[in-house]
Amino acid sequence: MSGRREVIAPERDADVAGEDPLVGGDANDEETRPVDPAPDPAEFADEVRLRPRCLDEFLGQPQLTEHLEIVLEAARRRGQPVDHLLFAGPPGLGKTSLAGIVATEMGVGFRVTSGPALARTGDLAAILTDLQPRDVLFIDEIHRLPRPVEEVLYPAMEDFQLDILIGKGPTARSIRLDLPRFTLIGATTRTGLLTGPLRDRFGFLGRLDLYAADDLCGIVTRSAGILGVDVKPEGAWQIASRARGTPRIANRLLRRVRDFVEVRAHGPVTGELAASGLDLFGIDLLGLDKVDRAILDALCTRFGGRPVGLVTLSQCVGEEPDTIEDAYEPFLLQQGLIQRTPRGRVATERAWAHLGLFPEVAPLF
């Protein structure tokens, strides 16, 4: 809508170059994995272009979108800003897209920042005092807000007022500024790290789950139309079934398959070409990449199915322990390929079958 404004608060250099907790290392030091749910700076423009702009374009998460539609319609009928919203879930599922959809549906301004970027209370105060009535302020990774900054948010969210301390020492005095009624939307990948007072001030908590393959198929088809890629239904299914239930990964795999077809073949993306392209980039039928399979191979062949400690496993595959634990293990655990035991990590029967091997010893399940 014409009344919608979008302003992105710049991050500090120290924050941009900082460590990403989702991948366990500097996000700029390593080449992005094809199945990494963290955004790739080189493909950021494409990712923004592929994001849905309204609820009708948002595929998947039917229960959440239905709840959100009711909340937005009720706010429109009352002529009031939407209540504060919190979106939680793994990266790449659409939390930022939903925040933008809220602003679009309400026809209001959209301000974007992140928890690590708000290092001082003055940073947040500058953004809050510049808001217009009914604007949407989106804070990504809100669980990483410093505690002093978070405490400034409490009166701003509840009473739409901002407490500012002027001066120092005996002459210091506190003044309270009135803020326009706005909507704060927070996004977090780790709900458990949110403090109770902050979490309780949100009027709506929406949890995003991993997508079904059918929903991802629709997302791949829609993205292919935007990118101008001719994808057949079986090609879209091949991409969707290997995308780990994550739209961002599905869109990234679509771009890689598009590159493969342009260089090695011609014509539309068929199921056979999509499978060949994904195999070339090391993405197997379960969506595992090279490092995922290296972890399973180490557990099954090098140690014969015996429990393996995290440090030993990281040395075998050449990755840091934090990277193994934060970036690789969650999906392997979700798929039932490994288990954590008091003695270490153990490959399950499904992992042995996926590698085409037979257990040398009875796995300790």
BALOBA-1460 file (C-alpha; in Angstrom, 3 decimals):
// residues 365
<rec num="1" residu="m" x="0.000" y="0.000" z="0.000"/>
<rec num="2" residu="s" x="1.053" y="3.586" z="-0.638"/>
<rec num="3" residu="g" x="1.121" y="4.469" z="3.060"/>
<rec num="4" residu="r" x="3.619" y="1.745" z="3.912"/>
<rec num="5" residu="r" x="7.157" y="2.808" z="4.758"/>
<rec num="6" residu="e" x="10.066" y="0.511" z="5.356"/>
<rec num="7" residu="v" x="13.147" y="1.632" z="7.226"/>
<rec num="8" residu="i" x="15.949" y="-0.723" z="8.152"/>
<rec num="9" residu="a" x="18.038" y="0.295" z="11.134"/>
<rec num="10" residu="p" x="21.731" y="-0.123" z="10.289"/>
<rec num="11" residu="e" x="23.731" y="-2.586" z="12.338"/>
<rec num="12" residu="r" x="27.048" y="-1.719" z="13.879"/>
<rec num="13" residu="d" x="30.212" y="-3.063" z="12.304"/>
<rec num="14" residu="a" x="30.952" y="-5.155" z="15.369"/>
<rec num="15" residu="d" x="27.544" y="-6.785" z="15.137"/>
<rec num="16" residu="v" x="27.745" y="-7.464" z="11.421"/>
<rec num="17" residu="a" x="31.078" y="-9.181" z="11.795"/>
<rec num="18" residu="g" x="30.034" y="-11.013" z="14.913"/>
<rec num="19" residu="e" x="29.495" y="-14.674" z="15.424"/>
<rec num="20" residu="d" x="26.192" y="-16.165" z="14.364"/>
<rec num="21" residu="p" x="24.969" y="-18.482" z="17.138"/>
<rec num="22" residu="l" x="22.990" y="-20.559" z="14.676"/>
<rec num="23" residu="v" x="26.013" y="-21.734" z="12.769"/>
<rec num="24" residu="g" x="28.539" y="-21.699" z="15.567"/>
<rec num="25" residu="g" x="31.098" y="-19.534" z="13.808"/>
<rec num="26" residu="d" x="31.644" y="-16.355" z="11.824"/>
<rec num="27" residu="a" x="28.982" y="-16.336" z="9.142"/>
<rec num="28" residu="n" x="31.293" y="-14.500" z="6.740"/>
<rec num="29" residu="d" x="34.242" y="-16.865" z="7.027"/>
<rec num="30" residu="e" x="32.746" y="-20.010" z="5.523"/>
<rec num="31" residu="e" x="30.875" y="-20.674" z="2.326"/>
<rec num="32" residu="t" x="27.164" y="-20.916" z="2.946"/>
<rec num="33" residu="r" x="25.821" y="-24.468" z="3.010"/>
<rec num="34" residu="p" x="23.087" y="-25.206" z="0.470"/>
<rec num="35" residu="v" x="20.968" y="-26.454" z="3.392"/>
<rec num="36" residu="d" x="21.939" y="-23.718" z="5.857"/>
<rec num="37" residu="p" x="18.781" y="-21.964" z="7.126"/>
<rec num="38" residu="a" x="20.772" y="-18.783" z="7.836"/>
<rec num="39" residu="p" x="20.390" y="-16.115" z="5.120"/>
<rec num="40" residu="d" x="23.119" y="-15.753" z="2.505"/>
<rec num="41" residu="p" x="24.178" y="-12.096" z="2.019"/>
<rec num="42" residu="a" x="24.939" y="-12.729" z="-1.667"/>
<rec num="43" residu="e" x="21.353" y="-13.849" z="-2.258"/>
<rec num="44" residu="f" x="19.627" y="-11.392" z="0.082"/>
<rec num="45" residu="a" x="18.009" y="-9.403" z="-2.755"/>
<rec num="46" residu="d" x="16.493" y="-12.546" z="-4.220"/>
<rec num="47" residu="e" x="15.256" y="-13.650" z="-0.808"/>
<rec num="48" residu="v" x="13.475" y="-10.323" z="-0.248"/>
<rec num="49" residu="r" x="11.883" y="-10.530" z="-3.680"/>
<rec num="50" residu="l" x="10.559" y="-14.034" z="-2.993"/>
<rec num="51" residu="r" x="8.930" y="-13.134" z="0.318"/>
<rec num="52" residu="p" x="5.114" y="-13.070" z="0.306"/>
<rec num="53" residu="r" x="3.572" y="-9.634" z="0.744"/>
<rec num="54" residu="c" x="0.149" y="-10.586" z="2.093"/>
<rec num="55" residu="l" x="-1.487" y="-13.449" z="3.964"/>
<rec num="56" residu="d" x="-3.044" y="-14.847" z="0.785"/>
<rec num="57" residu="e" x="0.460" y="-15.370" z="-0.659"/>
<rec num="58" residu="f" x="1.819" y="-16.995" z="2.498"/>
<rec num="59" residu="l" x="1.768" y="-20.776" z="2.062"/>
<rec num="60" residu="g" x="1.832" y="-23.220" z="4.958"/>
<rec num="61" residu="q" x="1.327" y="-22.690" z="8.706"/>
<rec num="62" residu="p" x="-2.499" y="-22.785" z="8.276"/>
<rec num="63" residu="q" x="-3.335" y="-22.577" z="11.976"/>
<rec num="64" residu="l" x="-0.995" y="-19.657" z="12.606"/>
<rec num="65" residu="t" x="-2.181" y="-17.693" z="9.562"/>
<rec num="66" residu="e" x="-5.819" y="-18.230" z="10.567"/>
<rec num="67" residu="h" x="-5.137" y="-16.879" z="14.053"/>
<rec num="68" residu="l" x="-3.192" y="-13.963" z="12.622"/>
<rec num="69" residu="e" x="-5.957" y="-13.138" z="10.154"/>
<rec num="70" residu="i" x="-8.445" y="-12.870" z="13.020"/>
<rec num="71" residu="v" x="-6.102" y="-10.646" z="15.051"/>
<rec num="72" residu="l" x="-5.485" y="-8.293" z="12.114"/>
<rec num="73" residu="e" x="-9.147" y="-8.070" z="11.104"/>
<rec num="74" residu="a" x="-10.191" y="-7.288" z="14.681"/>
<rec num="75" residu="a" x="-7.588" y="-4.504" z="14.887"/>
<rec num="76" residu="r" x="-8.756" y="-3.040" z="11.572"/>
<rec num="77" residu="r" x="-12.389" y="-2.989" z="12.694"/>
<rec num="78" residu="r" x="-11.513" y="-1.227" z="15.935"/>
<rec num="79" residu="g" x="-9.203" y="1.209" z="14.157"/>
<rec num="80" residu="q" x="-6.408" y="0.340" z="16.572"/>
<rec num="81" residu="p" x="-2.846" y="-0.915" z="16.118"/>
<rec num="82" residu="v" x="-2.292" y="-4.652" z="16.311"/>
<rec num="83" residu="d" x="-1.311" y="-6.048" z="19.680"/>
<rec num="84" residu="h" x="2.374" y="-6.885" z="20.164"/>
<rec num="85" residu="l" x="3.292" y="-10.138" z="18.416"/>
<rec num="86" residu="l" x="6.032" y="-12.694" z="19.008"/>
<rec num="87" residu="f" x="6.994" y="-15.226" z="16.335"/>
<rec num="88" residu="a" x="9.154" y="-18.170" z="17.393"/>
<rec num="89" residu="g" x="10.645" y="-21.089" z="15.511"/>
<rec num="90" residu="p" x="13.730" y="-22.325" z="13.666"/>
<rec num="91" residu="p" x="15.410" y="-19.979" z="11.173"/>
<rec num="92" residu="g" x="14.128" y="-19.736" z="7.625"/>
<rec num="93" residu="l" x="10.440" y="-20.484" z="8.291"/>
<rec num="94" residu="g" x="9.016" y="-17.025" z="7.599"/>
<rec num="95" residu="k" x="9.096" y="-14.962" z="10.814"/>
<rec num="96" residu="t" x="10.430" y="-11.866" z="9.048"/>
<rec num="97" residu="s" x="7.991" y="-12.370" z="6.175"/>
<rec num="98" residu="l" x="5.055" y="-12.511" z="8.586"/>
<rec num="99" residu="a" x="6.194" y="-9.275" z="10.229"/>
<rec num="100" residu="g" x="6.242" y="-7.547" z="6.862"/>
<rec num="101" residu="i" x="2.827" y="-9.007" z="6.044"/>
<rec num="102" residu="v" x="1.379" y="-7.514" z="9.244"/>
<rec num="103" residu="a" x="2.589" y="-4.039" z="8.229"/>
<rec num="104" residu="t" x="1.290" y="-4.471" z="4.678"/>
<rec num="105" residu="e" x="-2.116" y="-5.746" z="5.766"/>
<rec num="106" residu="m" x="-2.493" y="-2.825" z="8.181"/>
<rec num="107" residu="g" x="-1.107" y="-0.265" z="5.716"/>
<rec num="108" residu="v" x="1.413" y="1.201" z="8.160"/>
<rec num="109" residu="g" x="5.131" y="1.879" z="8.358"/>
<rec num="110" residu="f" x="7.595" y="-0.949" z="8.912"/>
<rec num="111" residu="r" x="10.822" y="-0.497" z="10.890"/>
<rec num="112" residu="v" x="13.348" y="-3.330" z="11.001"/>
<rec num="113" residu="t" x="16.219" y="-3.881" z="13.404"/>
<rec num="114" residu="s" x="17.748" y="-6.739" z="15.399"/>
<rec num="115" residu="g" x="18.582" y="-7.498" z="18.992"/>
<rec num="116" residu="p" x="22.385" y="-7.338" z="18.627"/>
<rec num="117" residu="a" x="22.136" y="-3.984" z="16.777"/>
<rec num="118" residu="l" x="20.511" y="-2.305" z="19.788"/>
<rec num="119" residu="a" x="23.618" y="-2.222" z="21.940"/>
<rec num="120" residu="r" x="22.633" y="0.843" z="23.989"/>
<rec num="121" residu="t" x="19.398" y="2.242" z="25.351"/>
<rec num="122" residu="g" x="19.908" y="5.327" z="23.204"/>
<rec num="123" residu="d" x="19.728" y="3.203" z="20.053"/>
<rec num="124" residu="l" x="16.281" y="1.933" z="20.988"/>
<rec num="125" residu="a" x="15.124" y="5.357" z="22.181"/>
<rec num="126" residu="a" x="16.044" y="6.900" z="18.817"/>
<rec num="127" residu="i" x="13.931" y="4.343" z="16.972"/>
<rec num="128" residu="l" x="10.957" y="4.549" z="19.344"/>
<rec num="129" residu="t" x="10.746" y="8.344" z="19.271"/>
<rec num="130" residu="d" x="10.778" y="8.310" z="15.453"/>
<rec num="131" residu="l" x="7.795" y="5.963" z="15.149"/>
<rec num="132" residu="q" x="4.498" y="7.165" z="13.718"/>
<rec num="133" residu="p" x="1.101" y="6.104" z="15.102"/>
<rec num="134" residu="r" x="0.282" y="2.409" z="14.415"/>
<rec num="135" residu="d" x="3.758" y="1.728" z="12.951"/>
<rec num="136" residu="v" x="5.219" y="-1.772" z="13.160"/>
<rec num="137" residu="l" x="8.631" y="-2.167" z="14.786"/>
<rec num="138" residu="f" x="10.229" y="-5.534" z="14.043"/>
<rec num="139" residu="i" x="13.122" y="-6.767" z="16.212"/>
<rec num="140" residu="d" x="14.758" y="-9.914" z="14.900"/>
<rec num="141" residu="e" x="16.606" y="-12.200" z="17.320"/>
<rec num="142" residu="i" x="14.929" y="-10.315" z="20.155"/>
<rec num="143" residu="h" x="16.302" y="-12.768" z="22.722"/>
<rec num="144" residu="r" x="19.743" y="-11.181" z="22.171"/>
<rec num="145" residu="l" x="18.690" y="-7.751" z="23.448"/>
<rec num="146" residu="p" x="20.980" y="-6.479" z="26.215"/>
<rec num="147" residu="r" x="19.187" y="-6.385" z="29.561"/>
<rec num="148" residu="p" x="19.300" y="-2.555" z="29.986"/>
<rec num="149" residu="v" x="17.774" y="-2.133" z="26.521"/>
<rec num="150" residu="e" x="15.135" y="-4.748" z="27.263"/>
<rec num="151" residu="e" x="14.052" y="-2.914" z="30.405"/>
<rec num="152" residu="v" x="13.462" y="0.231" z="28.363"/>
<rec num="153" residu="l" x="10.992" y="-1.765" z="26.278"/>
<rec num="154" residu="y" x="8.752" y="-2.631" z="29.235"/>
<rec num="155" residu="p" x="7.058" y="0.785" z="29.692"/>
<rec num="156" residu="a" x="7.159" y="1.358" z="25.933"/>
<rec num="157" residu="m" x="5.172" y="-1.826" z="25.275"/>
<rec num="158" residu="e" x="2.726" y="-1.471" z="28.162"/>
<rec num="159" residu="d" x="2.173" y="2.264" z="28.612"/>
<rec num="160" residu="f" x="3.655" y="3.623" z="25.333"/>
<rec num="161" residu="q" x="5.972" y="5.824" z="27.343"/>
<rec num="162" residu="l" x="9.731" y="6.170" z="27.377"/>
<rec num="163" residu="d" x="11.797" y="7.015" z="30.459"/>
<rec num="164" residu="i" x="14.939" y="9.016" z="29.692"/>
<rec num="165" residu="l" x="17.646" y="10.033" z="32.162"/>
<rec num="166" residu="i" x="19.117" y="13.479" z="31.472"/>
<rec num="167" residu="g" x="22.386" y="14.567" z="33.003"/>
<rec num="168" residu="k" x="24.714" y="12.833" z="35.441"/>
<rec num="169" residu="g" x="25.300" y="12.813" z="39.143"/>
<rec num="170" residu="p" x="23.243" y="14.966" z="41.540"/>
<rec num="171" residu="t" x="21.821" y="17.070" z="38.682"/>
<rec num="172" residu="a" x="20.473" y="14.080" z="36.759"/>
<rec num="173" residu="r" x="16.723" y="13.932" z="36.314"/>
<rec num="174" residu="s" x="14.332" y="11.545" z="34.657"/>
<rec num="175" residu="i" x="11.688" y="12.590" z="32.150"/>
<rec num="176" residu="r" x="8.949" y="10.512" z="30.606"/>
<rec num="177" residu="l" x="8.074" y="10.894" z="26.916"/>
<rec num="178" residu="d" x="4.813" y="9.788" z="25.383"/>
<rec num="179" residu="l" x="5.133" y="7.442" z="22.417"/>
<rec num="180" residu="p" x="2.589" y="6.843" z="19.649"/>
<rec num="181" residu="r" x="0.694" y="3.585" z="19.890"/>
<rec num="182" residu="f" x="2.763" y="1.131" z="17.865"/>
<rec num="183" residu="t" x="3.059" y="-2.605" z="17.338"/>
<rec num="184" residu="l" x="6.198" y="-4.446" z="18.383"/>
<rec num="185" residu="i" x="6.868" y="-7.708" z="16.571"/>
<rec num="186" residu="g" x="9.653" y="-9.873" z="17.927"/>
<rec num="187" residu="a" x="11.225" y="-12.910" z="16.295"/>
<rec num="188" residu="t" x="13.291" y="-15.493" z="18.102"/>
<rec num="189" residu="t" x="14.842" y="-18.837" z="17.323"/>
<rec num="190" residu="r" x="15.313" y="-19.598" z="21.022"/>
<rec num="191" residu="t" x="12.211" y="-18.919" z="23.048"/>
<rec num="192" residu="g" x="13.841" y="-20.276" z="26.200"/>
<rec num="193" residu="l" x="16.337" y="-17.394" z="26.221"/>
<rec num="194" residu="l" x="13.568" y="-14.789" z="26.450"/>
<rec num="195" residu="t" x="13.003" y="-13.406" z="29.915"/>
<rec num="196" residu="g" x="9.583" y="-13.953" z="31.442"/>
<rec num="197" residu="p" x="8.702" y="-10.232" z="31.784"/>
<rec num="198" residu="l" x="9.401" y="-9.610" z="28.093"/>
<rec num="199" residu="r" x="7.607" y="-12.715" z="26.858"/>
<rec num="200" residu="d" x="4.515" y="-11.954" z="28.936"/>
<rec num="201" residu="r" x="4.135" y="-8.491" z="27.409"/>
<rec num="202" residu="f" x="3.361" y="-9.903" z="23.975"/>
<rec num="203" residu="g" x="-0.341" y="-10.276" z="23.273"/>
<rec num="204" residu="f" x="0.060" y="-13.037" z="20.693"/>
<rec num="205" residu="l" x="2.672" y="-15.794" z="20.511"/>
<rec num="206" residu="g" x="2.915" y="-17.669" z="17.233"/>
<rec num="207" residu="r" x="5.019" y="-20.791" z="16.831"/>
<rec num="208" residu="l" x="6.201" y="-21.690" z="13.323"/>
<rec num="209" residu="d" x="6.755" y="-25.379" z="12.630"/>
<rec num="210" residu="l" x="8.661" y="-27.135" z="9.870"/>
<rec num="211" residu="y" x="6.706" y="-27.268" z="6.614"/>
<rec num="212" residu="a" x="5.187" y="-30.329" z="4.995"/>
<rec num="213" residu="a" x="6.544" y="-31.318" z="1.583"/>
<rec num="214" residu="d" x="3.241" y="-30.386" z="-0.090"/>
<rec num="215" residu="d" x="3.444" y="-26.819" z="1.234"/>
<rec num="216" residu="l" x="7.088" y="-26.545" z="0.200"/>
<rec num="217" residu="c" x="6.107" y="-27.762" z="-3.255"/>
<rec num="218" residu="g" x="3.753" y="-24.808" z="-3.579"/>
<rec num="219" residu="i" x="6.446" y="-22.440" z="-2.314"/>
<rec num="220" residu="v" x="8.965" y="-23.764" z="-4.859"/>
<rec num="221" residu="t" x="6.419" y="-23.375" z="-7.664"/>
<rec num="222" residu="r" x="5.627" y="-19.804" z="-6.618"/>
<rec num="223" residu="s" x="9.319" y="-18.878" z="-6.303"/>
<rec num="224" residu="a" x="10.066" y="-20.435" z="-9.687"/>
<rec num="225" residu="g" x="7.404" y="-18.232" z="-11.268"/>
<rec num="226" residu="i" x="8.978" y="-15.109" z="-9.724"/>
<rec num="227" residu="l" x="12.484" y="-16.135" z="-10.812"/>
<rec num="228" residu="g" x="11.311" y="-17.097" z="-14.286"/>
<rec num="229" residu="v" x="12.253" y="-20.774" z="-13.925"/>
<rec num="230" residu="d" x="10.148" y="-23.416" z="-15.659"/>
<rec num="231" residu="v" x="9.719" y="-26.140" z="-13.037"/>
<rec num="232" residu="k" x="7.636" y="-29.236" z="-13.577"/>
<rec num="233" residu="p" x="5.616" y="-30.635" z="-10.648"/>
<rec num="234" residu="e" x="7.985" y="-33.590" z="-10.224"/>
<rec num="235" residu="g" x="10.965" y="-31.200" z="-10.219"/>
<rec num="236" residu="a" x="9.356" y="-29.054" z="-7.545"/>
<rec num="237" residu="w" x="8.682" y="-32.178" z="-5.483"/>
<rec num="238" residu="q" x="12.328" y="-33.272" z="-5.683"/>
<rec num="239" residu="i" x="13.436" y="-29.883" z="-4.355"/>
<rec num="240" residu="a" x="10.739" y="-29.709" z="-1.669"/>
<rec num="241" residu="s" x="11.403" y="-33.212" z="-0.356"/>
<rec num="242" residu="r" x="15.087" y="-32.388" z="0.263"/>
<rec num="243" residu="a" x="14.604" y="-28.920" z="1.779"/>
<rec num="244" residu="r" x="14.487" y="-29.995" z="5.456"/>
<rec num="245" residu="g" x="11.000" y="-28.528" z="5.856"/>
<rec num="246" residu="t" x="12.380" y="-24.972" z="5.478"/>
<rec num="247" residu="p" x="11.253" y="-22.491" z="2.777"/>
<rec num="248" residu="r" x="14.564" y="-20.624" z="2.767"/>
<rec num="249" residu="i" x="16.398" y="-23.854" z="2.022"/>
<rec num="250" residu="a" x="13.852" y="-24.753" z="-0.651"/>
<rec num="251" residu="n" x="14.415" y="-21.414" z="-2.404"/>
<rec num="252" residu="r" x="18.166" y="-21.838" z="-2.170"/>
<rec num="253" residu="l" x="18.032" y="-25.335" z="-3.640"/>
<rec num="254" residu="l" x="15.780" y="-24.024" z="-6.411"/>
<rec num="255" residu="r" x="18.446" y="-21.495" z="-7.383"/>
<rec num="256" residu="r" x="21.138" y="-24.162" z="-7.399"/>
<rec num="257" residu="v" x="19.021" y="-26.463" z="-9.551"/>
<rec num="258" residu="r" x="18.325" y="-23.536" z="-11.871"/>
<rec num="259" residu="d" x="22.086" y="-22.982" z="-12.242"/>
<rec num="260" residu="f" x="22.648" y="-26.675" z="-12.922"/>
<rec num="261" residu="v" x="19.997" y="-26.821" z="-15.642"/>
<rec num="262" residu="e" x="21.299" y="-23.657" z="-17.306"/>
<rec num="263" residu="v" x="24.870" y="-24.984" z="-17.451"/>
<rec num="264" residu="r" x="24.495" y="-28.745" z="-17.897"/>
<rec num="265" residu="a" x="21.096" y="-29.101" z="-19.582"/>
<rec num="266" residu="h" x="18.332" y="-27.193" z="-21.328"/>
<rec num="267" residu="g" x="14.602" y="-26.867" z="-20.993"/>
<rec num="268" residu="p" x="12.364" y="-27.097" z="-17.931"/>
<rec num="269" residu="v" x="13.409" y="-28.443" z="-14.534"/>
<rec num="270" residu="t" x="12.120" y="-32.002" z="-14.578"/>
<rec num="271" residu="g" x="12.257" y="-34.464" z="-11.717"/>
<rec num="272" residu="e" x="15.276" y="-36.210" z="-13.223"/>
<rec num="273" residu="l" x="17.206" y="-32.960" z="-13.758"/>
<rec num="274" residu="a" x="16.347" y="-31.698" z="-10.280"/>
<rec num="275" residu="a" x="17.549" y="-34.960" z="-8.716"/>
<rec num="276" residu="s" x="20.758" y="-34.861" z="-10.758"/>
<rec num="277" residu="g" x="21.443" y="-31.256" z="-9.783"/>
<rec num="278" residu="l" x="20.830" y="-31.856" z="-6.097"/>
<rec num="279" residu="d" x="22.997" y="-34.977" z="-6.163"/>
<rec num="280" residu="l" x="25.766" y="-32.923" z="-7.777"/>
<rec num="281" residu="f" x="25.589" y="-30.376" z="-4.967"/>
<rec num="282" residu="g" x="25.709" y="-33.195" z="-2.396"/>
<rec num="283" residu="i" x="22.086" y="-33.054" z="-1.181"/>
<rec num="284" residu="d" x="20.699" y="-36.571" z="-0.793"/>
<rec num="285" residu="l" x="17.122" y="-37.828" z="-0.534"/>
<rec num="286" residu="l" x="16.812" y="-36.894" z="3.149"/>
<rec num="287" residu="g" x="18.275" y="-33.431" z="2.616"/>
<rec num="288" residu="l" x="21.628" y="-34.344" z="4.183"/>
<rec num="289" residu="d" x="24.756" y="-32.656" z="2.888"/>
<rec num="290" residu="k" x="28.418" y="-33.666" z="2.939"/>
<rec num="291" residu="v" x="29.056" y="-32.855" z="6.593"/>
<rec num="292" residu="d" x="25.817" y="-34.525" z="7.759"/>
<rec num="293" residu="r" x="26.866" y="-37.749" z="6.039"/>
<rec num="294" residu="a" x="30.413" y="-37.399" z="7.389"/>
<rec num="295" residu="i" x="28.996" y="-37.344" z="10.920"/>
<rec num="296" residu="l" x="26.931" y="-40.467" z="10.278"/>
<rec num="297" residu="d" x="29.859" y="-42.185" z="8.565"/>
<rec num="298" residu="a" x="32.131" y="-41.471" z="11.537"/>
<rec num="299" residu="l" x="29.589" y="-42.873" z="13.982"/>
<rec num="300" residu="c" x="28.895" y="-45.984" z="11.901"/>
<rec num="301" residu="t" x="32.211" y="-46.953" z="10.305"/>
<rec num="302" residu="r" x="35.038" y="-45.376" z="12.308"/>
<rec num="303" residu="f" x="33.589" y="-46.289" z="15.687"/>
<rec num="304" residu="g" x="31.420" y="-49.240" z="14.681"/>
<rec num="305" residu="g" x="28.222" y="-47.938" z="16.248"/>
<rec num="306" residu="r" x="29.762" y="-47.237" z="19.648"/>
<rec num="307" residu="p" x="29.010" y="-43.987" z="21.528"/>
<rec num="308" residu="v" x="31.223" y="-41.062" z="20.507"/>
<rec num="309" residu="g" x="31.905" y="-37.880" z="22.460"/>
<rec num="310" residu="l" x="31.205" y="-34.498" z="20.892"/>
<rec num="311" residu="v" x="34.831" y="-33.340" z="20.863"/>
<rec num="312" residu="t" x="36.009" y="-36.598" z="19.292"/>
<rec num="313" residu="l" x="33.263" y="-36.409" z="16.686"/>
<rec num="314" residu="s" x="34.117" y="-32.807" z="15.822"/>
<rec num="315" residu="q" x="37.763" y="-33.719" z="15.296"/>
<rec num="316" residu="c" x="36.771" y="-36.548" z="12.977"/>
<rec num="317" residu="v" x="34.673" y="-34.355" z="10.685"/>
<rec num="318" residu="g" x="36.829" y="-31.220" z="10.953"/>
<rec num="319" residu="e" x="34.213" y="-28.940" z="12.536"/>
<rec num="320" residu="e" x="34.056" y="-27.099" z="15.824"/>
<rec num="321" residu="p" x="32.017" y="-28.782" z="18.597"/>
<rec num="322" residu="d" x="29.641" y="-25.797" z="18.771"/>
<rec num="323" residu="t" x="29.052" y="-26.028" z="15.020"/>
<rec num="324" residu="i" x="28.252" y="-29.722" z="15.271"/>
<rec num="325" residu="e" x="25.882" y="-29.160" z="18.177"/>
<rec num="326" residu="d" x="24.070" y="-26.082" z="16.821"/>
<rec num="327" residu="a" x="24.097" y="-26.463" z="13.025"/>
<rec num="328" residu="y" x="24.141" y="-30.204" z="12.284"/>
<rec num="329" residu="e" x="22.795" y="-32.188" z="15.212"/>
<rec num="330" residu="p" x="19.281" y="-30.660" z="15.423"/>
<rec num="331" residu="f" x="18.197" y="-31.972" z="12.011"/>
<rec num="332" residu="l" x="19.885" y="-35.350" z="12.513"/>
<rec num="333" residu="l" x="18.054" y="-35.705" z="15.822"/>
<rec num="334" residu="q" x="14.740" y="-34.648" z="14.276"/>
<rec num="335" residu="q" x="15.124" y="-37.268" z="11.575"/>
<rec num="336" residu="g" x="15.961" y="-39.990" z="14.093"/>
<rec num="337" residu="l" x="19.413" y="-40.568" z="12.619"/>
<rec num="338" residu="i" x="21.408" y="-40.083" z="15.812"/>
<rec num="339" residu="q" x="20.715" y="-40.168" z="19.510"/>
<rec num="340" residu="r" x="22.372" y="-38.549" z="22.487"/>
<rec num="341" residu="t" x="23.255" y="-40.893" z="25.314"/>
<rec num="342" residu="p" x="25.158" y="-40.314" z="28.575"/>
<rec num="343" residu="r" x="28.180" y="-41.919" z="26.909"/>
<rec num="344" residu="g" x="28.032" y="-39.921" z="23.663"/>
<rec num="345" residu="r" x="26.396" y="-39.745" z="20.231"/>
<rec num="346" residu="v" x="25.100" y="-42.969" z="18.691"/>
<rec num="347" residu="a" x="23.906" y="-43.661" z="15.152"/>
<rec num="348" residu="t" x="20.428" y="-45.213" z="14.972"/>
<rec num="349" residu="e" x="19.273" y="-48.069" z="12.771"/>
<rec num="350" residu="r" x="17.864" y="-45.563" z="10.308"/>
<rec num="351" residu="a" x="21.305" y="-43.974" z="9.914"/>
<rec num="352" residu="w" x="22.860" y="-47.360" z="9.149"/>
<rec num="353" residu="a" x="20.141" y="-48.071" z="6.605"/>
<rec num="354" residu="h" x="20.553" y="-44.653" z="4.993"/>
<rec num="355" residu="l" x="24.262" y="-45.310" z="4.466"/>
<rec num="356" residu="g" x="23.525" y="-48.820" z="3.187"/>
<rec num="357" residu="l" x="25.420" y="-50.433" z="6.068"/>
<rec num="358" residu="f" x="24.685" y="-53.049" z="8.707"/>
<rec num="359" residu="p" x="25.454" y="-52.456" z="12.392"/>
<rec num="360" residu="e" x="28.690" y="-54.090" z="13.502"/>
<rec num="361" residu="v" x="27.578" y="-53.976" z="17.133"/>
<rec num="362" residu="a" x="24.170" y="-53.671" z="18.708"/>
<rec num="363" residu="p" x="23.414" y="-49.926" z="18.813"/>
<rec num="364" residu="l" x="22.757" y="-48.522" z="22.294"/>
<rec num="365" residu="f" x="19.307" y="-47.021" z="21.798"/>
